[in-house]
């Protein structure tokens, strides 16, 4: 059933993309989703993919930690706590980039060789360093939607765990993370300079209504890229277009660009991917799966009111984290031994995964 739904969604998405090209207004979001799904189908459960991913895991973890350190440098240079964007164009983008980099770091650190090895120690050290730095960066950015998303992601990840892993000790880190995020929400509300202006932001309601009016111009297959820029000034001239530079919602952006068919196809693919992630996470009980759930849910929640996830600095680390987990989660735990024996172990584990 799941494969049939995926094939129908991919066919519908391809049809929308063909229509958008014929109209001369290509829809990049749709093309990106199509390519990612096809790449996943091609690379997953392949022994060669597992070997490559295993070798790249330490490099990706180090790169993610360096990215977080660079963001911290940006906050130190531009120290406007509460809405600090650092070197990035907007605070919401900075917060989303932080979560995406942390997700990549957590997944890659958890996928390093098993306990006691040199790389295991390095990975755990990087994860502790990156987690502390990420907390400070999120506080500096003050993105409340992302903090709410992290809280919801933690709840979802905890609910996906096996019942036998839900002892009181297993709940300690969950409780600590929830308490920390709750305090962070309160502190960020006090730090944000715009907290007294429409709950800390310009009103999104008129923007959403304008996006729906634009989508009604081509309700089934959408208007392709750039529709907001072309039509918003005429549909709603009173909008403050200097602030409302886009639809501020990924679902609305998909509806405007790809119509109802394109949005439905993307939602089907998203639901199927989420179901697979939750099912496999419940089966393996690994830190990597939990971190990926938290990161994906947090960015999805923020995506309801912002487009930060569509920036390359956000979706690239997230895509790498998802690809690494997708490939390496099929490797048997005993295969992730010391670095010197890693390649042979991964080959054995991957071959077993393919034969299943």
HELIX and SHEET records of a PDB file:
HELIX    1   1 UNK A    2  UNK A   22  1                                  21    
HELIX    2   2 UNK A   28  UNK A   43  1                                  16    
HELIX    3   3 UNK A   47  UNK A   77  1                                  31    
HELIX    4   4 UNK A   91  UNK A  110  1                                  20    
HELIX    5   5 UNK A  118  UNK A  141  1                                  24    
HELIX    6   6 UNK A  144  UNK A  159  1                                  16    
HELIX    7   7 UNK A  163  UNK A  165  5                                   3    
HELIX    8   8 UNK A  168  UNK A  191  1                                  24    
HELIX    9   9 UNK A  205  UNK A  215  1                                  11    
HELIX   10  10 UNK A  216  UNK A  218  5                                   3    
HELIX   11  11 UNK A  227  UNK A  235  1                                   9    
HELIX   12  12 UNK A  250  UNK A  284  1                                  35    
HELIX   13  13 UNK A  287  UNK A  303  1                                  17    
HELIX   14  14 UNK A  308  UNK A  310  5                                   3    
HELIX   15  15 UNK A  312  UNK A  328  1                                  17    
HELIX   16  16 UNK A  333  UNK A  335  5                                   3    
HELIX   17  17 UNK A  339  UNK A  341  5                                   3    
HELIX   18  18 UNK A  342  UNK A  355  1                                  14    
END                                                                             
